[in-house]
Amino acid sequence: EEALRAHPLDGCVLLMGCDKTTPALVMGAASVDLPTIGVSGGPQLRGDYQGQSIGSGTTIISMSEQLRAGEVTLAEFHAAEQGMNRSAGSCMTMGTASTMASLVEAMGLGLPLNAALPAADARRAQLARMAGRRIVDMVREELTISKLLGPAAFVNAVRTLGAIGGSTNAVVHLLAIARRLGVPFTLDDLDRLGHGVHCLVDLMPSGRFLMEDFCYAGGLPVVLRRLGEAGLLERDAPTANGRTIWENVKDAPCWNDAVITPWSAPFKPDAGMAVLRGNLC
């Protein structure tokens, strides 16, 4: 926020990565309200160990407990670690980094495919170049961040959060971003919007696959299309590329229904975010 206020900038490209950098940068930019576009760094390539796909933030936790219990050796643990973290990028599970990158795309602040392209994929650099070109037009159009992140964007974010099986950390981040923008959005809204949302994406930590698989299956546009077909997407919400969210995703093809399941046969039915209250909670 201070950097944006202190310099004579017309627009802003946010370069985002791991868990907290995405909401922090969006919050700071929201307070200044310049034309803004987000570019995530992308997830790592999928981990591989002994012929199995393994995920950072999932397998490393379970294996560290196995190491403490004497079920694996230190050499085996190190070998898994080396196979897991084999490229640049954030965690390749649906942890907070991938969740927030997905929500940036779902809220229209990033270009299509921002969420899933691996950091090592050449298309990630292409996406960054496209964002750099697009921010110039956004400045000319006076397309500020507050025009993108209105109430419809938060509806789409909550529904997307449930459909991807995203991190619960997104709850506090969405509330904080909404406060910065002055958008009326509460825990009650999140609880209400979370009902009836199926989890469509079979990814670690709740499932089997990883972000690289999600990318090859078609990425977040497929999830958004299926939400739209189920009547759970605010279709007219604007996005950074100047089109509505529905215009961006209505023709998105799915290349692997095992990774991104159909709405009629979801990975986990009715699995959107819910808010619990009371002393037992």
C-alpha positions in Angstrom: 0.0 0.0 0.0 2.8 2.5 0.9 4.7 1.6 -2.2 1.7 2.2 -4.4 0.9 5.5 -2.7 4.4 6.8 -2.7 5.1 6.4 -6.4 3.4 8.0 -9.4 2.0 4.7 -10.7 -1.0 4.5 -13.1 -1.5 0.8 -12.6 -0.2 -2.2 -10.8 0.8 -5.8 -11.6 0.8 -7.9 -8.4 3.4 -10.7 -8.5 2.1 -13.3 -6.0 3.3 -16.6 -4.7 2.9 -18.5 -1.5 0.1 -18.5 1.1 0.1 -15.0 2.6 1.6 -12.9 -0.2 -1.5 -13.1 -2.4 -4.0 -11.8 0.2 -1.5 -9.3 1.5 -0.8 -7.8 -1.9 -4.5 -7.7 -2.8 -5.4 -6.0 0.4 -2.7 -3.3 -0.1 -3.8 -2.8 -3.7 -7.5 -2.6 -2.7 -6.7 0.2 -0.3 -5.2 2.3 -3.1 -7.7 1.3 -5.8 -5.5 1.6 -8.9 -6.1 -0.5 -12.1 -4.7 -3.9 -10.9 -4.0 -7.3 -12.3 -2.6 -10.3 -10.4 -0.1 -12.9 -11.7 0.7 -15.9 -9.5 4.0 -17.6 -9.6 2.5 -21.0 -10.1 2.7 -24.4 -8.3 5.7 -26.7 -8.4 5.7 -29.8 -10.7 4.1 -32.8 -9.1 6.3 -34.7 -6.6 7.5 -38.2 -7.4 8.8 -40.9 -5.0 9.0 -44.6 -5.7 6.7 -44.3 -8.6 4.0 -42.5 -6.6 2.8 -38.9 -6.9 3.5 -37.1 -3.6 2.5 -33.6 -2.5 4.2 -30.8 -0.5 2.3 -29.9 2.5 0.6 -33.3 2.5 3.2 -36.1 2.1 5.9 -34.2 3.9 3.7 -34.0 7.0 2.7 -37.6 7.0 6.3 -38.8 6.3 7.7 -36.6 9.1 5.4 -38.4 11.5 6.4 -41.7 10.0 10.0 -40.7 10.6 9.3 -39.9 14.2 7.6 -43.3 14.6 10.5 -45.2 13.1 8.5 -46.3 10.1 10.8 -44.7 7.5 14.5 -44.0 7.6 16.1 -40.6 7.4 17.5 -41.5 4.0 14.1 -42.4 2.8 12.7 -39.2 4.1 15.4 -37.1 2.4 14.8 -39.0 -0.9 11.1 -38.3 -0.7 11.9 -34.6 0.0 14.2 -34.4 -3.0 11.5 -36.0 -5.2 8.8 -33.7 -3.9 10.4 -30.3 -4.3 11.9 -30.6 -7.8 11.1 -27.3 -9.4 10.4 -23.6 -8.6 6.9 -22.8 -7.4 4.6 -22.9 -4.5 3.0 -26.1 -3.0 1.5 -28.2 -5.7 -1.4 -29.4 -3.4 -4.6 -27.5 -2.9 -3.1 -25.6 0.0 -3.5 -21.9 0.7 -1.2 -20.9 -2.2 -3.1 -22.7 -4.9 -6.4 -21.8 -3.2 -5.7 -18.1 -3.3 -4.3 -18.3 -6.8 -7.6 -19.9 -7.8 -9.6 -17.3 -6.1 -7.7 -14.5 -7.8 -8.8 -16.1 -11.1 -12.3 -16.7 -9.9 -12.7 -13.1 -8.8 -11.6 -11.8 -12.1 -8.3 -10.2 -10.8 -6.1 -12.6 -12.8 -6.2 -13.9 -16.4 -7.7 -17.3 -17.2 -5.4 -20.2 -16.2 -3.6 -18.1 -13.6 -4.4 -20.7 -10.9 -3.0 -24.0 -12.3 -0.1 -23.4 -14.8 3.0 -24.8 -13.2 5.8 -22.4 -12.4 8.1 -24.3 -14.6 5.7 -24.2 -17.6 6.6 -21.8 -20.4 3.0 -20.7 -20.5 3.4 -19.1 -17.1 5.9 -16.6 -18.6 3.5 -16.0 -21.5 0.7 -15.3 -19.0 2.9 -12.8 -17.2 3.6 -11.1 -20.5 -0.1 -11.0 -21.4 -0.8 -9.4 -18.0 1.8 -6.8 -18.6 0.2 -5.8 -21.9 -3.3 -5.9 -20.4 -2.6 -3.6 -17.5 -1.8 -0.8 -20.0 -5.3 -1.1 -21.4 -6.8 -1.4 -17.9 -5.2 2.0 -17.1 -6.7 3.5 -20.2 -10.1 2.0 -19.3 -9.8 3.1 -15.7 -10.6 -0.5 -14.7 -9.7 -0.3 -11.0 -9.6 -3.1 -8.6 -12.8 -2.0 -6.9 -14.6 -2.4 -10.2 -13.5 -6.0 -10.3 -13.9 -7.0 -6.7 -17.5 -6.2 -6.1 -20.1 -8.3 -4.3 -20.4 -10.7 -7.3 -16.7 -11.5 -7.1 -17.0 -12.6 -3.5 -20.0 -14.8 -4.3 -17.9 -16.5 -7.0 -15.0 -16.8 -4.6 -17.0 -18.6 -2.0 -18.5 -21.0 -4.5 -15.2 -21.7 -6.1 -13.6 -22.3 -2.7 -16.0 -25.1 -2.1 -15.8 -26.5 -5.6 -12.0 -26.8 -5.4 -11.8 -28.1 -1.9 -9.8 -25.1 -0.9 -8.0 -24.0 2.2 -9.9 -22.7 5.2 -7.4 -19.9 5.4 -9.2 -18.4 2.5 -12.0 -17.5 4.8 -10.1 -14.9 6.8 -8.4 -13.6 3.7 -11.6 -13.0 1.9 -13.1 -11.3 4.9 -10.0 -9.0 5.1 -10.0 -8.2 1.4 -13.7 -7.3 1.6 -13.2 -5.0 4.5 -10.5 -3.1 2.6 -12.9 -2.6 -0.3 -15.9 -1.8 1.9 -17.8 -4.7 0.3 -20.5 -6.0 2.7 -19.4 -9.7 3.3 -19.6 -11.6 6.5 -19.2 -15.1 7.9 -23.0 -15.5 7.6 -22.7 -14.8 3.9 -19.9 -17.3 3.5 -22.0 -19.9 5.4 -25.0 -19.3 3.3 -23.2 -19.3 0.0 -21.2 -22.5 0.9 -24.3 -24.7 1.1 -25.1 -26.8 -1.9 -21.7 -26.6 -3.4 -20.1 -29.9 -4.5 -16.3 -30.4 -4.3 -15.4 -31.2 -7.9 -11.6 -31.3 -7.7 -9.9 -34.5 -6.5 -6.7 -33.0 -5.2 -4.4 -33.5 -2.2 -4.8 -32.9 0.7 -8.4 -34.2 0.5 -7.9 -36.3 -2.7 -5.4 -38.0 -5.0 -4.1 -35.6 -7.6 -1.9 -32.5 -7.7 -2.0 -29.1 -9.3 -0.1 -30.2 -12.4 -2.8 -32.8 -13.0 -5.4 -30.0 -12.4 -3.7 -27.9 -15.1 -3.7 -30.7 -17.7 -7.4 -31.5 -17.0 -8.3 -27.9 -17.9 -7.8 -26.0 -14.8 -10.1 -23.6 -13.0 -12.1 -22.5 -16.1 -13.6 -26.0 -16.1 -14.7 -25.6 -12.4 -16.2 -22.2 -13.1 -18.0 -23.5 -16.2 -19.6 -26.3 -14.1 -20.5 -23.9 -11.4 -22.2 -21.7 -14.0 -24.1 -24.6 -15.5 -25.3 -25.4 -12.0 -26.6 -21.9 -11.5 -24.0 -21.1 -8.8 -21.8 -18.5 -10.7 -22.4 -14.8 -11.0 -22.0 -14.9 -14.7 -21.9 -11.2 -15.4 -19.0 -10.5 -13.0 -16.3 -8.5 -14.7 -12.7 -9.7 -15.1 -9.3 -8.2 -15.8 -9.3 -9.1 -19.5 -12.4 -7.0 -20.1 -14.8 -9.9 -20.5 -17.3 -11.4 -18.1 -16.3 -14.4 -16.1 -18.9 -16.5 -18.1 -17.5 -15.3 -21.4 -14.1 -16.5 -20.3 -15.2 -20.0 -19.2 -18.4 -21.1 -21.0 -16.6 -23.2 -23.6 -13.8 -24.5 -21.3 -13.2 -28.2 -22.1 -12.4 -30.8 -19.5 -9.7 -33.3 -20.4 -9.9 -35.5 -17.4 -13.1 -36.1 -15.4 -11.2 -38.1 -12.8 -9.4 -34.9 -11.7 -12.3 -32.4 -12.3 -15.4 -34.4 -11.7 -18.8 -33.6 -13.3 -21.4 -31.8 -11.2 -23.7 -34.9 -11.5 -21.0 -37.2 -10.0 -18.9 -35.0 -7.7 -15.8 -36.0 -5.9 -17.5 -34.9 -2.6 -21.2 -33.8 -2.6 -22.3 -30.7 -0.7 -18.8 -30.0 0.6 -18.7 -26.2 0.5 -17.5 -24.1 3.5 -19.7 -24.1 6.6 -19.4 -21.9 9.7 -19.8 -23.6 13.0 -20.7 -21.7 16.2 -21.1 -22.4 19.9 -18.9 -23.5 22.8 -18.3 -27.0 21.4 -16.7 -25.5 18.3 
